[in-house]
Amino acid sequence: MHGDAAVPRPTQIYMFGWYARDILKVISEKERGNMSWELVLGYLDGLATDYNSYENLTRNQRIRFWR
């Protein structure tokens, strides 16, 4: 099962993308090197990247994220 099934990706970006960027700032190098964090870091990195793109959209383009 894919992780986006419960909450659509646009909704994840809108609701959590801004926080993902802040969370990434406080994760230590030790945590980044820990195998247990790999999945979380991959998700947060992708979400932060998508949110950066979201910020560059026009208001009309962002409407599809507001569900």
N, CA, C and O atoms as CSV, one atom per row, in Angstrom:
chain,resi,resn,atom,element,x,y,z
A,1,MET,N,N,0.841,-1.183,0.000
A,1,MET,CA,C,0.000,0.000,0.000
A,1,MET,C,C,0.880,1.238,0.000
A,1,MET,O,O,1.857,1.310,0.746
A,2,HIS,N,N,0.547,2.187,-0.813
A,2,HIS,CA,C,1.315,3.423,-0.925
A,2,HIS,C,C,0.929,4.381,0.186
A,2,HIS,O,O,-0.237,4.435,0.576
A,3,GLY,N,N,1.893,5.140,0.704
A,3,GLY,CA,C,1.689,6.035,1.835
A,3,GLY,C,C,0.727,7.188,1.578
A,3,GLY,O,O,0.215,7.782,2.527
A,4,ASP,N,N,0.471,7.516,0.312
A,4,ASP,CA,C,-0.409,8.631,-0.007
A,4,ASP,C,C,-1.884,8.230,-0.041
A,4,ASP,O,O,-2.738,9.078,-0.299
A,5,ALA,N,N,-2.199,6.973,0.209
A,5,ALA,CA,C,-3.564,6.490,0.065
A,5,ALA,C,C,-4.527,7.109,1.074
A,5,ALA,O,O,-5.658,7.434,0.715
A,6,ALA,N,N,-4.114,7.276,2.306
A,6,ALA,CA,C,-5.008,7.797,3.345
A,6,ALA,C,C,-5.232,9.294,3.200
A,6,ALA,O,O,-6.357,9.773,3.342
A,7,VAL,N,N,-4.161,10.039,2.918
A,7,VAL,CA,C,-4.248,11.491,2.758
A,7,VAL,C,C,-3.598,11.840,1.423
A,7,VAL,O,O,-2.418,11.555,1.223
A,8,PRO,N,N,-4.341,12.449,0.515
A,8,PRO,CA,C,-3.775,12.776,-0.794
A,8,PRO,C,C,-2.535,13.664,-0.670
A,8,PRO,O,O,-2.446,14.496,0.232
A,9,ARG,N,N,-1.595,13.482,-1.572
A,9,ARG,CA,C,-0.335,14.234,-1.526
A,9,ARG,C,C,-0.558,15.755,-1.504
A,9,ARG,O,O,0.098,16.433,-0.713
A,10,PRO,N,N,-1.440,16.319,-2.324
A,10,PRO,CA,C,-1.649,17.771,-2.227
A,10,PRO,C,C,-2.050,18.216,-0.819
A,10,PRO,O,O,-1.629,19.279,-0.363
A,11,THR,N,N,-2.847,17.424,-0.140
A,11,THR,CA,C,-3.263,17.766,1.223
A,11,THR,C,C,-2.072,17.675,2.176
A,11,THR,O,O,-1.928,18.517,3.062
A,12,GLN,N,N,-1.218,16.666,2.005
A,12,GLN,CA,C,-0.017,16.539,2.831
A,12,GLN,C,C,0.879,17.766,2.652
A,12,GLN,O,O,1.395,18.314,3.625
A,13,ILE,N,N,1.056,18.186,1.410
A,13,ILE,CA,C,1.910,19.340,1.117
A,13,ILE,C,C,1.350,20.587,1.778
A,13,ILE,O,O,2.090,21.333,2.419
A,14,TYR,N,N,0.075,20.819,1.631
A,14,TYR,CA,C,-0.560,22.009,2.185
A,14,TYR,C,C,-0.529,22.016,3.711
A,14,TYR,O,O,-0.249,23.049,4.320
A,15,MET,N,N,-0.809,20.892,4.320
A,15,MET,CA,C,-0.974,20.847,5.774
A,15,MET,C,C,0.334,20.625,6.540
A,15,MET,O,O,0.431,21.019,7.702
A,16,PHE,N,N,1.336,20.007,5.922
A,16,PHE,CA,C,2.513,19.605,6.680
A,16,PHE,C,C,3.836,20.027,6.050
A,16,PHE,O,O,4.884,19.915,6.686
A,17,GLY,N,N,3.802,20.509,4.815
A,17,GLY,CA,C,5.041,20.839,4.105
A,17,GLY,C,C,5.893,21.882,4.791
A,17,GLY,O,O,7.116,21.749,4.840
A,18,TRP,N,N,5.266,22.919,5.322
A,18,TRP,CA,C,6.003,23.993,5.989
A,18,TRP,C,C,6.733,23.440,7.221
A,18,TRP,O,O,7.885,23.790,7.479
A,19,TYR,N,N,6.053,22.582,7.969
A,19,TYR,CA,C,6.664,21.979,9.158
A,19,TYR,C,C,7.811,21.039,8.795
A,19,TYR,O,O,8.801,20.947,9.521
A,20,ALA,N,N,7.671,20.347,7.676
A,20,ALA,CA,C,8.719,19.414,7.255
A,20,ALA,C,C,10.048,20.145,7.096
A,20,ALA,O,O,11.092,19.630,7.497
A,21,ARG,N,N,10.015,21.329,6.520
A,21,ARG,CA,C,11.254,22.099,6.355
A,21,ARG,C,C,11.872,22.433,7.710
A,21,ARG,O,O,13.087,22.333,7.877
A,22,ASP,N,N,11.050,22.826,8.671
A,22,ASP,CA,C,11.566,23.166,9.997
A,22,ASP,C,C,12.091,21.943,10.740
A,22,ASP,O,O,13.106,22.022,11.432
A,23,ILE,N,N,11.412,20.833,10.600
A,23,ILE,CA,C,11.857,19.598,11.257
A,23,ILE,C,C,13.221,19.185,10.715
A,23,ILE,O,O,14.091,18.761,11.475
A,24,LEU,N,N,13.408,19.310,9.404
A,24,LEU,CA,C,14.686,18.931,8.804
A,24,LEU,C,C,15.852,19.757,9.349
A,24,LEU,O,O,16.985,19.279,9.395
A,25,LYS,N,N,15.577,20.980,9.756
A,25,LYS,CA,C,16.633,21.853,10.288
A,25,LYS,C,C,17.157,21.384,11.637
A,25,LYS,O,O,18.296,21.688,11.991
A,26,VAL,N,N,16.361,20.659,12.389
A,26,VAL,CA,C,16.774,20.259,13.734
A,26,VAL,C,C,17.214,18.798,13.841
A,26,VAL,O,O,17.596,18.349,14.921
A,27,ILE,N,N,17.166,18.068,12.757
A,27,ILE,CA,C,17.625,16.679,12.776
A,27,ILE,C,C,19.147,16.679,12.700
A,27,ILE,O,O,19.732,17.260,11.785
A,28,SER,N,N,19.768,16.037,13.649
A,28,SER,CA,C,21.231,16.039,13.753
A,28,SER,C,C,21.871,15.148,12.677
A,28,SER,O,O,21.205,14.326,12.048
A,29,GLU,N,N,23.172,15.339,12.492
A,29,GLU,CA,C,23.922,14.494,11.555
A,29,GLU,C,C,23.909,13.039,12.025
A,29,GLU,O,O,23.852,12.120,11.209
A,30,LYS,N,N,23.962,12.835,13.334
A,30,LYS,CA,C,23.911,11.471,13.871
A,30,LYS,C,C,22.585,10.813,13.492
A,30,LYS,O,O,22.556,9.654,13.078
A,31,GLU,N,N,21.491,11.558,13.636
A,31,GLU,CA,C,20.179,11.019,13.266
A,31,GLU,C,C,20.116,10.770,11.757
A,31,GLU,O,O,19.557,9.767,11.314
A,32,ARG,N,N,20.683,11.673,10.983
A,32,ARG,CA,C,20.678,11.509,9.526
A,32,ARG,C,C,21.431,10.253,9.093
A,32,ARG,O,O,21.103,9.646,8.074
A,33,GLY,N,N,22.434,9.873,9.867
A,33,GLY,CA,C,23.209,8.686,9.542
A,33,GLY,C,C,22.626,7.393,10.092
A,33,GLY,O,O,23.141,6.311,9.812
A,34,ASN,N,N,21.561,7.498,10.869
A,34,ASN,CA,C,20.944,6.335,11.491
A,34,ASN,C,C,19.956,5.677,10.521
A,34,ASN,O,O,19.073,6.336,9.971
A,35,MET,N,N,20.120,4.398,10.327
A,35,MET,CA,C,19.270,3.651,9.412
A,35,MET,C,C,17.783,3.804,9.749
A,35,MET,O,O,16.946,3.807,8.846
A,36,SER,N,N,17.454,3.929,11.009
A,36,SER,CA,C,16.054,4.033,11.422
A,36,SER,C,C,15.388,5.319,10.925
A,36,SER,O,O,14.161,5.389,10.844
A,37,TRP,N,N,16.177,6.319,10.597
A,37,TRP,CA,C,15.635,7.603,10.142
A,37,TRP,C,C,15.500,7.688,8.622
A,37,TRP,O,O,14.925,8.653,8.117
A,38,GLU,N,N,16.009,6.714,7.886
A,38,GLU,CA,C,16.035,6.802,6.429
A,38,GLU,C,C,14.663,7.062,5.819
A,38,GLU,O,O,14.517,7.953,4.982
A,39,LEU,N,N,13.683,6.314,6.217
A,39,LEU,CA,C,12.347,6.460,5.654
A,39,LEU,C,C,11.758,7.826,5.995
A,39,LEU,O,O,11.169,8.490,5.141
A,40,VAL,N,N,11.922,8.236,7.248
A,40,VAL,CA,C,11.396,9.536,7.692
A,40,VAL,C,C,12.066,10.669,6.931
A,40,VAL,O,O,11.393,11.584,6.458
A,41,LEU,N,N,13.384,10.615,6.812
A,41,LEU,CA,C,14.103,11.677,6.110
A,41,LEU,C,C,13.710,11.747,4.644
A,41,LEU,O,O,13.574,12.835,4.085
A,42,GLY,N,N,13.529,10.602,4.024
A,42,GLY,CA,C,13.091,10.587,2.628
A,42,GLY,C,C,11.733,11.249,2.463
A,42,GLY,O,O,11.519,12.028,1.535
A,43,TYR,N,N,10.828,10.935,3.364
A,43,TYR,CA,C,9.484,11.533,3.319
A,43,TYR,C,C,9.554,13.039,3.556
A,43,TYR,O,O,8.970,13.813,2.798
A,44,LEU,N,N,10.266,13.459,4.604
A,44,LEU,CA,C,10.358,14.882,4.930
A,44,LEU,C,C,11.053,15.674,3.822
A,44,LEU,O,O,10.623,16.776,3.480
A,45,ASP,N,N,12.122,15.114,3.267
A,45,ASP,CA,C,12.821,15.793,2.171
A,45,ASP,C,C,11.896,16.000,0.977
A,45,ASP,O,O,11.850,17.084,0.395
A,46,GLY,N,N,11.165,14.953,0.620
A,46,GLY,CA,C,10.240,15.056,-0.512
A,46,GLY,C,C,9.132,16.055,-0.246
A,46,GLY,O,O,8.771,16.838,-1.124
A,47,LEU,N,N,8.598,16.029,0.953
A,47,LEU,CA,C,7.522,16.941,1.325
A,47,LEU,C,C,8.007,18.390,1.332
A,47,LEU,O,O,7.304,19.283,0.858
A,48,ALA,N,N,9.197,18.623,1.865
A,48,ALA,CA,C,9.766,19.976,1.889
A,48,ALA,C,C,10.015,20.480,0.471
A,48,ALA,O,O,9.754,21.645,0.173
A,49,THR,N,N,10.513,19.622,-0.395
A,49,THR,CA,C,10.746,20.001,-1.792
A,49,THR,C,C,9.429,20.353,-2.475
A,49,THR,O,O,9.340,21.354,-3.186
A,50,ASP,N,N,8.418,19.535,-2.258
A,50,ASP,CA,C,7.104,19.801,-2.848
A,50,ASP,C,C,6.512,21.098,-2.311
A,50,ASP,O,O,5.858,21.831,-3.053
A,51,TYR,N,N,6.733,21.391,-1.027
A,51,TYR,CA,C,6.209,22.623,-0.451
A,51,TYR,C,C,6.912,23.845,-1.044
A,51,TYR,O,O,6.282,24.878,-1.270
A,52,ASN,N,N,8.204,23.726,-1.294
A,52,ASN,CA,C,8.916,24.832,-1.943
A,52,ASN,C,C,8.305,25.137,-3.307
A,52,ASN,O,O,8.189,26.301,-3.692
A,53,SER,N,N,7.919,24.106,-4.030
A,53,SER,CA,C,7.247,24.307,-5.322
A,53,SER,C,C,5.863,24.911,-5.123
A,53,SER,O,O,5.443,25.772,-5.895
A,54,TYR,N,N,5.161,24.468,-4.100
A,54,TYR,CA,C,3.826,24.976,-3.770
A,54,TYR,C,C,3.874,26.485,-3.537
A,54,TYR,O,O,2.982,27.215,-3.970
A,55,GLU,N,N,4.909,26.944,-2.857
A,55,GLU,CA,C,5.029,28.378,-2.560
A,55,GLU,C,C,5.127,29.236,-3.816
A,55,GLU,O,O,4.773,30.415,-3.791
A,56,ASN,N,N,5.600,28.659,-4.900
A,56,ASN,CA,C,5.769,29.401,-6.145
A,56,ASN,C,C,4.534,29.383,-7.036
A,56,ASN,O,O,4.534,29.995,-8.104
A,57,LEU,N,N,3.487,28.693,-6.610
A,57,LEU,CA,C,2.255,28.647,-7.391
A,57,LEU,C,C,1.439,29.916,-7.176
A,57,LEU,O,O,1.596,30.610,-6.172
A,58,THR,N,N,0.570,30.204,-8.133
A,58,THR,CA,C,-0.362,31.308,-7.948
A,58,THR,C,C,-1.469,30.855,-7.011
A,58,THR,O,O,-1.616,29.663,-6.744
A,59,ARG,N,N,-2.237,31.796,-6.519
A,59,ARG,CA,C,-3.359,31.457,-5.639
A,59,ARG,C,C,-4.309,30.489,-6.324
A,59,ARG,O,O,-4.747,29.519,-5.706
A,60,ASN,N,N,-4.633,30.728,-7.576
A,60,ASN,CA,C,-5.545,29.830,-8.299
A,60,ASN,C,C,-4.962,28.431,-8.445
A,60,ASN,O,O,-5.704,27.450,-8.398
A,61,GLN,N,N,-3.664,28.321,-8.618
A,61,GLN,CA,C,-3.040,27.002,-8.724
A,61,GLN,C,C,-3.023,26.284,-7.376
A,61,GLN,O,O,-3.093,25.056,-7.327
A,62,ARG,N,N,-2.932,27.036,-6.290
A,62,ARG,CA,C,-2.892,26.426,-4.953
A,62,ARG,C,C,-4.255,25.904,-4.502
A,62,ARG,O,O,-4.317,25.075,-3.594
A,63,ILE,N,N,-5.323,26.357,-5.099
A,63,ILE,CA,C,-6.666,25.955,-4.670
A,63,ILE,C,C,-6.823,24.443,-4.637
A,63,ILE,O,O,-7.499,23.930,-3.745
A,64,ARG,N,N,-6.238,23.719,-5.554
A,64,ARG,CA,C,-6.403,22.247,-5.577
A,64,ARG,C,C,-5.794,21.576,-4.343
A,64,ARG,O,O,-6.117,20.426,-4.048
A,65,PHE,N,N,-4.926,22.271,-3.628
A,65,PHE,CA,C,-4.312,21.726,-2.424
A,65,PHE,C,C,-5.186,21.908,-1.184
A,65,PHE,O,O,-4.946,21.262,-0.164
A,66,TRP,N,N,-6.170,22.756,-1.254
A,66,TRP,CA,C,-6.958,23.150,-0.075
A,66,TRP,C,C,-8.151,22.230,0.143
A,66,TRP,O,O,-9.281,22.713,0.217
A,67,ARG,N,N,-7.946,20.963,0.246
A,67,ARG,CA,C,-9.049,20.023,0.445
A,67,ARG,C,C,-8.984,19.413,1.806
A,67,ARG,O,O,-9.833,18.594,2.157
